[in-house]
Amino acid sequence: MYNDYRKHLTAIINEIREGGLYKNEYIITSPQGAEITLESGQKVLNFCANNYLGLSNNESLRDAARNALDGHGYGMSSVRFICGTTDLHKKLEKKLADFFGTEDTILYAACFDANGGVFEPLLTDEDAIISDSLNHASIIDGVRLCKAQRYRYENADMADLEKQLQISMAQRFRLIVTDGVFSMDGNVAPLDKIVALAEKYKAMVMVDESHSAGVVGNTGRGVTELYDLRGKVEIITGTLGKAFGGAIGGFTSGKKEIIEMLRQRSRPYLFSNSIPPMVAAAGIRMVDMMTETNQLQDKLHRNSEYFIAEMKKLGFDIKPTRSAICAVMLYDAKLSQEFAARLLKEGIYVIGFYYPVVAKGQARIRVQLSAAHEHEHLDKAIAAFKKTGIDLGVIK
Ligand SMILES: *Cc1c(COP(=O)(O)O)cnc(C)c1O
């Protein structure tokens, strides 16, 4: 029987390969950071990690993790409600709530789980979810698991959101859900306008701060800081896997009754393991660091502004962004692959994205800035972009 199935899978995989959509993975043999070593021995500058604050290999976080490893052991071997909750888990939940100005926080193994488990316990078929068309896959999957009526509005399109809200007035409760920063363009959701519409149409708001926490807002508190809406949205989800240390873990933060209900009914929380104590301890240290000083956030903002300004000066077509994501538009899929391959030869590691990850004819290279980047790293990347851009006829 497996022979038939093997043929079936092989045919699909071949189709993926022939379509140029096969994903190859580069193997890294060093810690994650601004400079990494590939299996080939090549050292490259990394401009495609979500390591926004450069904390992936931070010494202070490693110390906190090591101390917890010695004091609390390696794993929990349990879900939270049986015997998987330590003082470190509770402390991190409190720290994250204080960080975002919310009432309580619940931890998950990943933000994928936070989003997968947030809708179904809170809303029924009497209710409505109104979701941005470019929301993350985990939000889309989470919405699918919930019986609420589904409405979709075009990315950040407030006229369309209002239209969908009007249609959804037939339902009992409404929840608008949006990414804080959209990962392919780096644009920020217009949360001020979303909250205003939510008030007008009696809706609640959920924002996924995965790409914005640690990045957006003067102190990195995310999109709610940028728009002065701290404590004003009902639900925030986020990850410990990007700016916040980059290991693993996710969370939902918000109104205390919502978090309480999730602890009772959210399936990825009830039926999946606790994060390791060392990850919780490093998370606590991370929040402390971001509270004690604004150095990392400031450096990230300086790096992003400098890189984007220099790229625009060179004549590159950059998508409007207010995050640490800089989308260098090339439009042509093949060109984006050729461009990325040449940059790698120059020692700059970036990824070219094209359909179906982005819309047809919208191929690009996504550059992600980090507080780990030094000025010379940025200049080296800019020089490589300039050389490759001229060689490939993208800029003059
Ligand atoms: C990365 C990301 C996630 C998933 O986070 P994990 O903790 O890695 O599962 C969820 N939502 C958004 C918007 C993301 O960018």
The ligand as a MOL file (V3000), in Angstrom:
LIG
                    3D

  0  0  0     0  0            999 V3000
M  V30 BEGIN CTAB
M  V30 COUNTS 15 15 0 0 0
M  V30 BEGIN ATOM
M  V30 1 C 5.7630 34.1780 14.1460 0
M  V30 2 C 4.3360 34.4760 14.3270 0
M  V30 3 C 3.4990 33.6000 15.0310 0
M  V30 4 C 3.9790 32.2590 15.5380 0
M  V30 5 O 4.8130 32.4010 16.6360 0
M  V30 6 P 5.4920 31.0930 17.2620 0
M  V30 7 O 5.6940 31.4270 18.6970 0
M  V30 8 O 6.7720 30.8810 16.5060 0
M  V30 9 O 4.5500 29.9630 17.0680 0
M  V30 10 C 2.1830 33.9700 15.2360 0
M  V30 11 N 1.7110 35.1370 14.7610 0
M  V30 12 C 2.4680 35.9860 14.0350 0
M  V30 13 C 1.8820 37.2640 13.5410 0
M  V30 14 C 3.8030 35.6780 13.7940 0
M  V30 15 O 4.5430 36.5180 13.0950 0
M  V30 END ATOM
M  V30 BEGIN BOND
M  V30 1 1 1 2
M  V30 2 1 2 3
M  V30 3 2 2 14
M  V30 4 1 3 4
M  V30 5 2 3 10
M  V30 6 1 4 5
M  V30 7 1 5 6
M  V30 8 2 6 7
M  V30 9 1 6 8
M  V30 10 1 6 9
M  V30 11 1 10 11
M  V30 12 2 11 12
M  V30 13 1 12 13
M  V30 14 1 12 14
M  V30 15 1 14 15
M  V30 END BOND
M  V30 END CTAB
M  END
